[in-house]
């Protein structure tokens, strides 16, 4: 898959924490995977898929809000196409209510767009084009029906810090959720094997090293892509909280080797399952390696499993629902 996994403004060599989203604009935070029921028509508004974050929370992870500090993510396209790409359009409006047209590039791009289904499948990272009127557009197709989270990661020129805003959009059709892949330290993409060393520790900076080999031989000539040898994004299972992960070092800094190992520092705020997406470039092609990693002691739940109804005090039973 020729997609980039780097998102946001990376401060190279520094540990990274979930983006603090303290700010204005109703904090919207989905807290669980959607059930298949009700997702087969695609007739869902954004708010129907989101649960407000508890009032008074000191820190909100990135991507759980549609608005922050007066900046609002506004989709013009309100549903996604499966199979055939169609133009996906959106705007970011600022505190003055006008579309933002001036951005500070982060890793060579003004805005990074992440698209992922709520079961953490179908991950894409895209770079839309900006029109003079502040409208962003990019050809986009998803592989299967379901509810998708759209993340926009950007830094307005008027700000010194980046923002990550998120919104849910449907792709019409019968939704069959996939279980989260089993945690593994090895991912295979094309002829490449990527091995993960290190563990996510809740509340503590974690060193993660991903080593790239091809046909059993170390890859020592990784190519820079978006100003780094590798880009890593993590999404928390359940609410899809968005984590920036920073690479240690940069191409041309005199100390960072072009493989086979790519080192990152990440700090996750809670125990849970996380999906990791590594992007790396070799021989002119960008490839994505995907991992499931656990932080702390986490029980695993298969989203396809049904939960038996619990009797109510009156002896009646609640409606069956899918445990996601």
Order of alpha helices (4+ residues) and beta strands (2+ residues): beta-beta-beta-beta-beta-beta-beta-beta-beta-beta-beta-beta-beta-beta-beta-beta-beta-beta-beta-beta-beta
